């Protein structure tokens, strides 16, 4: 589905990765309303619609591991594609979105 620099991960795998690596950058590509209703702790809100305009700002994370997610895995593949096409190297995609997340959320 994605190019070689992208790994699809389950919520369990993502949780483990985040807790093992403090360098992990988490990108929530949902709307502000969705984000405000609950997001993975530490996630940065970058709605997929404005992601192309935020690439320069996000450029500092190009070599860091990134976890990208949306609500159910519908919007995040587009965000992953945008990031991968702009030289982001270490992308993890939460395959079923935050709907599969069984851990605590921040509000």
C-alpha atoms as one frame of an Amber mdcrd trajectory, in Angstrom:
protein
   0.000   0.000   0.000   2.811   2.415   0.920   6.403   2.777  -0.207   9.207
   1.063   1.674   9.780   3.895   4.157   6.301   3.439   5.642   5.255   0.818
   8.176   1.642   0.039   8.982   1.305  -0.579  12.721  -1.474  -1.647  15.064
  -2.408   0.421  18.114  -0.497  -2.056  20.303   2.663  -1.730  18.175   2.328
   2.072  18.081   1.895   2.280  21.860   5.000   0.167  22.380   7.054   2.217
  19.879   6.026   5.531  21.445   6.950   4.313  24.923  10.312   2.939  23.776
  11.404   5.987  21.777  11.013   9.450  23.247  11.981  10.942  19.865   8.717
   9.723  18.323   6.708  12.515  16.701   2.957  11.887  16.589   0.894  13.626
  13.919  -2.912  13.728  14.194  -4.393  14.598  10.791  -8.017  14.898  11.934
  -9.980  18.126  12.449  -9.480  20.397  15.459 -12.879  19.305  16.839 -11.903
  15.628  16.639  -8.501  16.380  18.181 -10.100  18.355  21.043 -12.369  15.387
  21.822  -9.349  13.199  22.519  -5.940  12.524  20.980  -2.868  10.405  21.610
  -0.816  12.175  24.311   1.833  14.409  22.734   0.223  14.384  19.279   0.575
  17.465  17.107  -2.554  18.525  15.234  -1.913  18.938  11.504  -5.215  18.425
   9.620  -4.590  16.614   6.345  -6.071  19.554   4.390  -3.322  21.901   5.601
  -0.478  19.375   5.735   1.065  20.525   2.415   1.310  24.078   3.827   3.004
  22.780   7.012   5.793  20.778   5.334   8.474  23.420   5.960   7.508  23.584
   9.632   7.523  19.778   9.905  10.841  19.523   8.047  12.748  19.444  11.341
  11.248  15.963  11.883  12.328  14.457   8.537  14.730  11.995  10.125  12.717
  11.271  13.262  10.194   8.454  13.545   6.708   9.804  12.804   3.413   8.179
  13.722   0.537   9.418  11.561  -3.101   8.738  12.388  -6.662   9.858  11.758
 -10.001   8.557  13.072 -10.215   5.193  11.295  -7.456   5.044   8.682  -9.324
   6.854   5.901  -7.506  10.217   5.803  -4.101   9.275   7.137  -2.923   7.365
   4.020  -3.142  10.661   2.093  -1.069  12.394   4.791   1.472   9.558   4.749
   1.744   9.847   0.965   2.361  13.624   1.209   5.071  13.108   3.851   6.735
  10.215   2.000   6.783  12.235  -1.235   8.570  15.026   0.634  11.507  12.968
   1.912  10.201  12.012   5.345  11.990   8.721   5.930  10.697   6.954   9.006
   6.880   6.947   8.862   4.585   4.729  10.880   0.902   4.628   9.974  -1.662
   3.711  12.639  -3.533   1.378  10.341  -7.012   1.550  11.888  -6.713   5.041
  13.293  -7.448   6.290  16.772 -10.610   4.178  16.770  -8.359   1.185  17.470
  -6.457   2.974  20.293  -7.263   1.378  23.669  -4.937   3.533  25.759  -5.433
   6.849  27.502  -6.119   9.983  25.476  -5.372  13.638  26.154  -8.064  16.286
  25.852
